[in-house]
Amino acid sequence: MHQTPHIRFLRPGRFDDIVEVAVVCSHVGTSSFTLSMRLACENTILAEIKNVYVNVDSAAARSRPLPHAVATALHGEMMSSALLDVDQQSES
């Protein structure tokens, strides 16, 4: 299964820009998860991207549940990202 990523371009970047890329797991479902990415240069957001990844049984060509270890790790990443967001907001 394939889904086109959602990309929102906000500002242009230049060839010599140093671009910071932040990636967080923003959603974990039964058979899929979403990675949200933010590209920024000097605290200016250039683009935001969301991409959904689906676990697929290739023989049956159907989605199947994420392995427990993967889902658990992704949920842990979501918690870490939420804590990081809170820390960054408190520094502002």
C-alpha positions in Angstrom: 0.0 0.0 0.0 1.2 3.4 -0.8 0.1 6.9 0.2 1.6 10.1 -1.3 3.2 12.2 1.5 1.5 15.5 2.4 4.0 18.3 1.8 3.4 21.9 2.7 6.0 24.3 1.4 6.1 27.5 3.4 9.3 29.3 2.4 12.0 28.7 -0.2 15.4 27.4 0.8 18.7 28.3 -0.9 21.5 26.0 -2.1 23.9 27.1 0.7 21.3 27.0 3.6 22.0 24.8 6.5 18.7 23.0 7.0 17.6 21.4 10.2 15.3 18.4 9.9 13.1 17.3 12.8 11.3 14.0 12.6 8.7 12.7 15.1 6.3 9.9 15.1 3.0 11.7 15.3 0.5 8.7 15.1 0.6 5.0 15.7 -2.4 2.9 14.4 -3.0 -0.8 14.3 -1.2 -1.4 11.0 0.3 2.0 10.2 2.2 5.0 11.7 2.8 8.6 10.6 6.1 10.4 10.6 5.9 14.2 10.7 8.9 16.2 9.5 9.8 19.8 9.7 12.5 21.5 7.7 13.8 24.8 9.1 16.6 27.2 8.5 17.6 29.7 11.2 14.3 29.1 13.1 12.3 29.7 9.9 10.1 26.8 8.9 10.6 25.9 5.2 8.4 22.9 4.9 6.3 20.4 6.8 5.8 16.8 5.7 3.6 14.0 6.9 4.1 10.5 5.6 2.0 7.4 6.5 3.8 4.1 6.5 1.7 0.9 6.4 2.8 -2.6 7.4 1.9 -4.9 4.5 1.6 -8.6 4.1 3.3 -8.8 0.7 1.9 -12.3 -0.1 -1.7 -11.2 0.5 -1.2 -7.6 -0.6 -3.1 -6.4 2.5 -2.2 -4.4 5.6 -1.4 -6.3 8.7 -0.9 -5.2 12.3 2.4 -3.7 13.3 4.6 -6.1 15.3 4.2 -5.4 19.0 7.8 -4.4 19.4 7.6 -1.9 16.6 4.3 -0.4 17.9 5.8 -0.2 21.4 9.0 1.6 20.1 6.9 4.0 18.1 4.7 4.9 21.1 7.9 5.5 23.1 9.1 7.9 20.3 5.8 9.7 20.5 6.2 10.2 24.3 9.8 11.4 23.9 8.7 13.8 21.2 5.9 15.2 23.4 8.4 15.7 26.3 10.8 17.4 24.0 8.1 19.8 22.7 7.2 20.7 26.3 10.9 21.3 27.2 11.3 23.5 24.1 8.2 25.5 24.9 9.3 26.1 28.5 12.6 27.5 27.3 10.9 30.1 25.1 
